[in-house]
């Protein structure tokens, strides 16, 4: 449908070649499938609004693709002028007052679609890794798919007072140390972007510490203790996924389900410097044999904590050194030297 709307001048051979390029061979069961589709869904059989409905896109998008195909240099002003009557035709249903209930439903749907586009853009600024999200009630309360790297990215934003810094896998390369050809390569990064208000980030950090101290992450209660006795607080969020594909009958009754995967996640922060994600993952039908929860991911983190302590302690000492130096009183210099 979309192909014939965008390229209505194309013949059956071009249409058939397009189908073969984009669909598996077993989809076109009959030999005459392309011919039947070509005839049945020709642009002369439906108006623009109906073609958009069948193609699951806005009808003006179909028209614009076709117009740009014919006029590749067209700018926005030309597109607006050429589509004046079409825009009236596409929205004719708004003027049919005896269909008010259906109109209200359609308008509400369009408003919800626009709202989810805004939600998606806001999530993308905070590291959401996918090009789309599911428009559902679950999404509106923050429940959605994610990746371990994106979760760590979000935790880094919270640790950094709402600023999203560029993610670096390699910061510095050092070649030929103590030789005539010694070379050090450092990567320059751009400034971070403020994507969450600092006050909101601070509030969420307190809640994340609460999850560890009093909630589902309490296996890490008490944080990480440094050699000198100072305690570094740990915060985080846990999640358990029993992901299944469910089947329903025509009347909505459940008729079966199968396990797709099982996950247990702990996304964490250590003080105001370190953050990351621990994920336990079982893919496929084997997931049905496992019953672990997010407590597993927290326990894995707890087991790894002693290995992290030297790194945390070294960073803690380096950050404490400038503060210590600033408290040492500078020696008094003679006025003659001070004047210079």
C-alpha positions as CSV (number, residue, x, y, z in Angstrom):
1,X,0.0,0.0,0.0
2,X,2.7,2.5,1.0
3,X,4.8,1.6,-2.1
4,X,1.9,2.2,-4.5
5,X,0.9,5.4,-2.8
6,X,4.5,6.8,-2.9
7,X,5.2,5.5,-6.5
8,X,1.8,5.2,-8.2
9,X,3.4,5.3,-11.6
10,X,5.4,2.1,-11.0
11,X,4.4,-1.0,-13.0
12,X,3.7,-4.5,-11.8
13,X,7.2,-5.7,-12.4
14,X,8.7,-3.0,-10.2
15,X,6.1,-3.7,-7.5
16,X,6.9,-7.4,-7.6
17,X,10.6,-6.8,-7.4
18,X,10.0,-4.5,-4.3
19,X,8.0,-7.2,-2.6
20,X,10.7,-9.9,-3.2
21,X,13.4,-7.6,-1.8
22,X,11.6,-6.8,1.4
23,X,9.6,-10.0,2.2
24,X,10.5,-13.6,2.7
25,X,9.7,-16.0,-0.1
26,X,7.2,-17.9,2.0
27,X,5.1,-14.8,2.5
28,X,4.0,-14.6,-1.2
29,X,2.3,-18.0,-1.2
30,X,0.6,-17.8,-4.6
31,X,2.2,-16.9,-7.9
32,X,-0.4,-14.2,-8.5
33,X,-0.1,-12.6,-5.1
34,X,1.8,-9.5,-6.3
35,X,-0.7,-9.0,-9.2
36,X,-3.7,-9.3,-6.8
37,X,-2.1,-6.9,-4.4
38,X,-1.2,-4.5,-7.2
39,X,-4.7,-4.4,-8.4
40,X,-6.5,-4.5,-5.1
41,X,-4.5,-1.7,-3.4
42,X,-3.9,0.7,-6.2
43,X,-4.0,4.4,-5.3
44,X,-7.1,4.8,-7.5
45,X,-9.1,2.4,-5.3
46,X,-8.9,4.5,-2.1
47,X,-8.8,8.2,-1.1
48,X,-5.8,9.6,0.6
49,X,-7.2,9.2,4.1
50,X,-8.0,5.6,3.6
51,X,-4.6,4.9,2.1
52,X,-3.0,6.4,5.2
53,X,-5.2,4.2,7.4
54,X,-4.3,1.0,5.6
55,X,-0.6,1.9,5.6
56,X,-0.7,2.8,9.3
57,X,0.8,6.2,8.7
58,X,-0.6,9.8,8.5
59,X,-2.1,10.3,5.0
60,X,-0.2,13.5,4.6
61,X,3.1,11.6,5.1
62,X,2.2,9.4,2.1
63,X,1.4,12.4,0.0
64,X,4.6,14.2,1.0
65,X,6.7,11.2,0.1
66,X,5.1,11.0,-3.3
67,X,5.5,14.7,-3.8
68,X,9.2,14.7,-2.8
69,X,9.7,11.7,-5.2
70,X,8.4,13.9,-8.0
71,X,9.9,17.2,-6.8
72,X,13.1,16.4,-4.9
73,X,14.0,20.1,-4.5
74,X,10.7,21.1,-2.9
75,X,11.0,23.1,0.3
76,X,8.5,23.5,3.2
77,X,6.9,26.6,1.6
78,X,6.2,24.7,-1.6
79,X,4.9,21.7,0.2
80,X,2.5,23.8,2.3
81,X,1.2,25.6,-0.8
82,X,0.7,22.3,-2.8
83,X,-1.1,20.6,0.1
84,X,-3.7,23.3,0.9
85,X,-6.7,21.4,-0.4
86,X,-5.4,18.0,0.6
87,X,-5.1,19.1,4.2
88,X,-8.8,20.1,4.1
89,X,-9.7,16.8,2.5
90,X,-7.8,14.7,5.1
91,X,-9.5,16.4,8.0
92,X,-13.0,16.5,6.5
93,X,-14.2,14.3,9.3
94,X,-13.8,17.1,11.8
95,X,-16.7,18.9,10.2
96,X,-19.1,16.0,10.3
97,X,-20.9,17.0,13.6
98,X,-23.1,13.8,13.7
99,X,-19.9,11.8,14.3
100,X,-19.0,13.7,17.4
101,X,-18.2,10.6,19.6
102,X,-15.9,9.1,17.0
103,X,-14.3,12.5,16.5
104,X,-13.6,12.8,20.2
105,X,-12.0,9.4,20.3
106,X,-9.8,10.2,17.3
107,X,-8.8,13.6,18.7
108,X,-8.0,12.1,22.0
109,X,-5.9,9.4,20.3
110,X,-3.9,12.0,18.4
111,X,-3.3,14.0,21.6
112,X,-2.0,10.8,23.3
113,X,0.3,10.0,20.3
114,X,1.7,13.5,20.5
115,X,2.2,13.1,24.3
116,X,4.1,9.9,23.8
117,X,6.3,11.5,21.2
118,X,7.2,14.1,23.8
119,X,7.8,11.4,26.4
120,X,10.1,9.6,24.0
121,X,12.1,12.7,23.3
122,X,12.5,13.4,27.0
123,X,13.6,9.8,27.6
124,X,16.1,10.0,24.7
125,X,17.8,13.0,26.3
126,X,18.2,10.9,29.5
127,X,19.8,8.0,27.6
128,X,16.8,5.9,26.5
129,X,18.4,3.6,23.9
130,X,15.5,2.7,21.5
131,X,14.0,4.6,18.6
132,X,10.4,4.2,19.8
133,X,8.5,3.2,22.9
134,X,5.2,1.4,23.5
135,X,2.3,3.9,24.0
136,X,0.8,2.3,27.0
137,X,-0.2,3.0,30.6
138,X,2.9,1.2,31.8
139,X,5.1,3.6,29.8
140,X,3.4,6.7,31.4
141,X,4.5,5.5,34.9
142,X,8.1,4.8,33.7
143,X,7.9,1.0,32.9
144,X,9.7,0.1,29.7
145,X,12.4,-2.0,28.1
146,X,16.0,-0.8,28.6
147,X,19.6,-2.0,28.3
148,X,22.3,-2.3,31.0
149,X,24.4,0.4,29.4
150,X,21.4,2.8,29.3
151,X,20.6,2.2,32.9
152,X,24.2,2.9,33.9
153,X,24.0,6.1,31.8
154,X,20.9,7.2,33.7
155,X,22.5,6.5,37.0
156,X,25.5,8.5,36.0
157,X,23.1,11.5,35.2
158,X,21.7,11.2,38.8
159,X,25.2,11.0,40.4
160,X,26.4,14.0,38.4
161,X,23.6,16.3,39.5
162,X,21.4,15.8,36.4
163,X,24.2,16.4,33.9
164,X,24.6,13.8,31.1
165,X,28.3,13.6,30.2
166,X,29.6,11.8,27.1
167,X,30.3,8.1,27.6
168,X,33.9,7.2,27.0
169,X,35.3,3.7,26.6
170,X,38.9,4.8,26.2
171,X,40.2,8.1,27.7
172,X,43.9,7.9,27.1
173,X,46.5,5.8,25.1
174,X,50.1,5.8,26.0
175,X,52.7,4.4,23.5
176,X,56.4,3.9,23.7
177,X,57.0,5.0,27.3
178,X,60.5,6.2,28.1
179,X,61.5,6.0,24.4
180,X,62.3,8.7,21.9
181,X,58.9,8.1,20.2
182,X,56.9,8.2,23.4
183,X,53.3,9.3,22.5
184,X,50.3,10.1,24.7
185,X,46.9,10.4,23.0
186,X,44.0,11.9,25.0
187,X,40.4,12.2,23.9
188,X,38.8,15.6,24.1
189,X,35.1,15.5,25.1
190,X,32.4,18.1,24.9
191,X,30.6,19.6,27.8
192,X,27.8,17.7,29.5
193,X,24.1,18.5,29.0
194,X,21.8,19.3,31.9
195,X,18.9,16.9,31.3
196,X,17.5,16.7,34.9
197,X,17.2,19.5,37.4
198,X,19.9,19.2,40.1
199,X,17.2,19.3,42.8
200,X,15.4,16.3,41.2
201,X,18.6,14.4,40.8
202,X,19.5,15.0,44.5
203,X,16.0,13.8,45.6
204,X,16.2,10.6,43.5
205,X,19.7,9.8,44.9
206,X,18.2,9.9,48.4
207,X,15.5,7.5,47.3
208,X,18.1,5.2,45.7
209,X,20.0,5.1,49.0
210,X,16.7,4.3,50.7
211,X,16.3,1.3,48.4
212,X,19.6,-0.2,49.7
213,X,19.1,0.8,53.3
214,X,15.5,-0.2,53.7
215,X,14.2,-1.8,50.5
216,X,14.9,-4.5,47.9
217,X,18.7,-3.8,47.8
218,X,19.3,-4.2,51.6
219,X,21.9,-6.9,51.1
220,X,24.2,-3.9,50.5
221,X,23.0,-2.1,53.7
222,X,25.8,-0.1,55.2
223,X,27.5,0.8,52.0
224,X,31.3,0.2,51.4
225,X,33.7,1.0,54.2
226,X,37.1,2.4,53.4
227,X,40.4,1.4,55.1
228,X,40.2,4.5,57.3
229,X,36.7,3.7,58.5
230,X,34.8,6.2,56.3
231,X,31.6,4.7,54.8
232,X,30.8,5.3,51.2
233,X,27.0,5.1,50.7
234,X,25.6,2.8,48.0
235,X,22.3,3.4,46.3
236,X,20.4,1.6,43.6
237,X,17.3,0.2,42.0
238,X,16.4,-3.4,41.5
239,X,14.2,-5.1,38.9
240,X,13.0,-8.6,38.1
241,X,11.7,-9.6,34.7
242,X,9.7,-12.8,34.0
243,X,9.2,-12.1,30.4
244,X,6.6,-14.3,28.7
245,X,4.7,-14.4,25.4
246,X,1.0,-14.9,26.2
247,X,-1.8,-16.1,23.9
248,X,-5.5,-15.2,24.2
249,X,-8.7,-16.5,22.6
250,X,-11.1,-14.3,20.7
251,X,-13.1,-13.6,23.9
252,X,-10.0,-12.6,25.8
253,X,-9.4,-15.8,27.8
254,X,-5.8,-16.8,28.3
255,X,-5.0,-20.0,26.4
256,X,-1.2,-20.3,27.0
257,X,2.1,-18.7,27.5
258,X,5.8,-19.4,27.0
259,X,8.9,-18.1,28.7
260,X,10.9,-15.7,26.6
261,X,13.6,-14.7,29.1
262,X,14.2,-14.0,32.8
263,X,16.2,-11.1,34.1
264,X,17.4,-9.7,37.5
265,X,18.9,-6.2,37.5
266,X,20.6,-4.0,40.1
267,X,21.6,-0.6,38.8
268,X,23.8,1.1,41.4
269,X,25.8,4.2,42.4
270,X,28.7,4.2,44.9
271,X,29.0,7.6,46.5
272,X,29.2,10.4,44.0
273,X,31.8,8.9,41.7
274,X,31.0,5.3,40.5
275,X,27.9,3.8,39.0
276,X,27.0,0.8,36.8
277,X,24.6,-2.1,36.2
278,X,24.6,-5.8,37.3
279,X,22.4,-8.0,35.2
280,X,21.6,-11.7,35.5
281,X,20.0,-13.0,32.2
282,X,18.6,-16.3,31.0
283,X,17.3,-16.2,27.4
284,X,14.8,-18.5,25.6
285,X,12.6,-21.3,26.9
286,X,15.2,-22.3,29.5
287,X,14.1,-19.3,31.5
288,X,11.1,-21.2,32.7
289,X,13.4,-23.3,34.8
290,X,14.7,-20.4,36.8
291,X,13.0,-18.5,39.7
292,X,15.6,-16.0,40.8
293,X,14.7,-12.4,41.6
294,X,16.7,-9.1,41.7
295,X,18.2,-10.2,45.0
296,X,20.6,-12.3,42.9
297,X,21.9,-9.2,41.1
298,X,22.4,-7.4,44.5
299,X,24.2,-10.5,45.9
300,X,26.6,-10.5,42.9
301,X,27.3,-6.9,43.5
302,X,28.0,-7.6,47.1
303,X,30.4,-10.4,46.2
304,X,32.2,-8.0,43.8
305,X,32.4,-5.1,46.3
306,X,35.7,-6.2,47.9
307,X,37.3,-6.2,44.5
308,X,36.1,-2.7,43.9
309,X,37.3,-1.3,47.3
310,X,41.0,-0.6,46.2
311,X,39.8,1.4,43.2
312,X,37.3,3.3,45.3
313,X,39.8,3.9,48.1
314,X,42.4,5.2,45.6
315,X,39.9,7.6,44.0
316,X,38.8,8.7,47.5
317,X,42.4,9.5,48.5
318,X,43.1,11.5,45.3
319,X,40.0,13.6,45.8
320,X,40.7,14.2,49.4
321,X,44.3,15.4,48.7
322,X,43.4,18.9,47.3
323,X,41.1,19.5,50.2
324,X,43.9,18.6,52.6
325,X,46.3,20.9,50.9
326,X,43.9,23.8,51.0
327,X,43.8,23.5,54.8
328,X,47.6,23.8,55.2
329,X,48.5,27.4,56.1
330,X,50.8,28.9,53.4
331,X,54.1,30.3,54.8
332,X,54.3,34.1,55.2
333,X,56.5,35.7,52.6
334,X,58.5,38.9,52.9
335,X,56.6,41.9,51.6
336,X,59.2,42.6,49.0
337,X,58.5,39.1,47.5
338,X,54.7,39.4,48.0
339,X,54.7,42.6,46.0
340,X,56.0,40.7,43.0
